Amino acid sequence: MKKAMLDYLLCGRGTLWERYEPTYGDPVDLGDDEQGAEAPRPVTYEKVCTDYVAWNRFRHSPAPIWEEVWWVAKEEMLTRKELRARFKAKDKETGKLIADLVPLRTGDKDSENDKEKKRKQPRACVWEIWNKTDREVIFIAPDYPNAPLERTDDPLSLDGFWPCPEPLYATTTNDTLVPVPDYVEYQDQADELDNLTARIKALTDAIRVNGVYDASYPELKRILSEGVDNRMIGVKNYSEFAAKGGIEAAMSFVPIKDVVEALVKLYEARDRTKADMAEITGLSDIVRGQAQGGTKTATEQKIKGQFASLRLEDRKKEVARFACDAIRIVAEIVSEQFSPEILSEMTGMLPFIEDDIRSEQPPQPPMMGQGPPVDPGVSPPPGVGAPGVIPPAGAGMQPTAPPPDPIPEMAQQKFMEICSLLRDDKMRTFRIDIETDSTIEVDKQAAKDSVVELFTAVGGFLEKALPIGQVMPQLTPALGQSILFAFRRFGAGRDVEGVWEQAIDKLTQMSKNPPPKPPSPEEIKAQAEKQKAELTAQTMQQKAALDQQKGQQDLELAQQKAQIELQKAQAQLQIDQQKLALEREKMEMERAKAGMQMQIDQQRMAIDSEAAVRDAEIDERTALRDDELATRAAERDAESGEQQFELNKKTAQFKAKEAMKPKPKPRGGK
């Protein structure tokens, strides 16, 4: 919308284009019977896209007014991949996909910059033409002259056929729809403004301090060349310099007075040119946030702002119309193309419809087998519904399974009726409307001031009118109509006016049937005494009823308390019986434990005696074995001594023989 508005302000025409875009799922298996047919693909998601169409990529048939236009078209630049995804037809001569035969461009034909062409991605130029006369859409590629890429019968089934609203047009005439951009209206003033600004810049650059000085005093050039404030410059032979006339005689500057005066005149001329442009465009100084002249009053500024808003009102209405038409087309596409399932998921309306149906239906009585409703504040009688108590077989009917809830099916049926209403062109037009208030920026402060002024006036009027209506009821209708006149003049709205109309109708009916004459003081006093007596009697009756009700409640509470005490005593008796049984079981367990301990002690004594006998036998056998081993060891020691003695004797004899043998002489004669 912002881009279309920019085209409207700069070029004089802004355009939008609505596009229906479904998303398909996986193909559905058709089975063995339809193997040759193409598998359908279900729609899983749907949306409506609002596309911006540049002013130079939009065309329509020549016509004096939009209602006589019979075709519109927009230009798109598609890549090869986008062509293949969009066009599936094949060329009759070659049998190839038309999408592969369309030549691609690298930039616009009018562009002569080769470097710029190489940087752009190659694309194909495709025109989408909507023919309202035959209600068909034709896709044509200028670079593929063999045939149209595709022809499609009315794809959206829109009432107005066009997928785009009537464009935003700038200034037009009654014989053509070619707009005149706003810039053309003040083009001469804009050129004049540029020329004046250029002259102002040139004169501003020319305003400089230039001059000449006496070269015999070089110190003088430092006066303007050094950027230092509050300085003193020394001059040699100052007395001679002063005698010659001083600085006035030694220096001369170029005059700039005429240049400054010309510059002031140029600024004034430029302001007049800007004022002319503001008059042409309708953008006054207050709208642009500027104020000229002396101090302006708030009322004066308010009047200027309102006048500027009035001049822009036609443009605001045209923009509101354009936005409303675009939204209507979107709503019609959604109504005609979207499936009920996807609409249900997007809106989430089924739970709300179910709640409405449930609130409208009367409460259902309890089903058989469920029993009467139970008050949560009253305890059930003993044995009925108590925890842990199982009722005897056949005591009651078994609960039956609840029937299926019909509410979801009814909600689905009502939602389908809503979808049918949306698809009915006539009923949709009668029952549904799209307002454009949200597209207009309202002056909030002016609205607040209007409301305050309205309530101030109505409050003052009611303050004076109510006493008059009480004294003279015949004037009530006139007073009421006066209030309605004020509300209608202020534009308070239908809701406020409707409430006041109902109130005024009631007051009018009351004025036709005035109340009876008020009673006298004596009658009022008698009536008061009578009411007091009746009130006293009613109070006594109510007190007696309350006392009776209290006594009945006390009796019921006493019965409930006695019943609770009885239940408590029964429960305590059961507890005591359970304790006695537990004590008996404990004594039996102690007795059994003592018998088992006695048996264990007897078995232990028998085991100990047997162990002592076995220990004595083992000791006796051990002693005999030790004596026998000792005897054998003594015998072995004696035998070992004799053997050692014989061995030592033989050894000594062997050594004696060896000693008696002669020693051999050494060899070599030495």
Salt bridges, closest charged atoms under 4 A:
GLU21 OE1 - ARG19 NH1 2.48
GLU21 OE2 - LYS47 NZ 3.81
ASP51 OD2 - ARG19 NE 2.71
GLU75 OE1 - ARG57 NH1 3.05
GLU76 OE2 - LYS74 NZ 3.24
GLU82 OE1 - ARG123 NH1 3.87
ASP100 OD1 - ARG84 NE 2.65
GLU116 OE1 - ARG119 NH2 2.62
GLU136 OE2 - ARG151 NH2 2.89
ASP143 OD2 - ARG105 NE 2.78
ASP143 OD1 - LYS109 NZ 3.81
GLU150 OE1 - ARG86 NH1 3.11
ASP154 OD2 - ARG135 NH2 2.92
ASP182 OD2 - ARG315 NH2 2.65
ASP205 OD2 - LYS201 NZ 3.28
GLU226 OE2 - ARG222 NE 2.86
GLU240 OE2 - LYS244 NZ 3.56
ASP285 OD2 - LYS304 NZ 2.91
GLU300 OE2 - LYS296 NZ 3.78
GLU313 OE1 - LYS316 NZ 3.87
GLU318 OE2 - ARG321 NH2 2.32
ASP325 OD2 - ARG321 NH1 2.96
GLU332 OE2 - ARG428 NH2 3.66
GLU336 OE2 - ARG428 NH1 3.50
ASP405 OD2 - ARG358 NH2 2.73
ASP425 OD1 - ARG428 NH2 2.89
ASP433 OD1 - ARG328 NH2 3.12
GLU501 OE2 - ARG488 NH2 2.83
GLU588 OE2 - ARG591 NH1 3.67
GLU628 OE2 - ARG632 NH2 2.45
GLU658 OE2 - LYS661 NZ 3.69
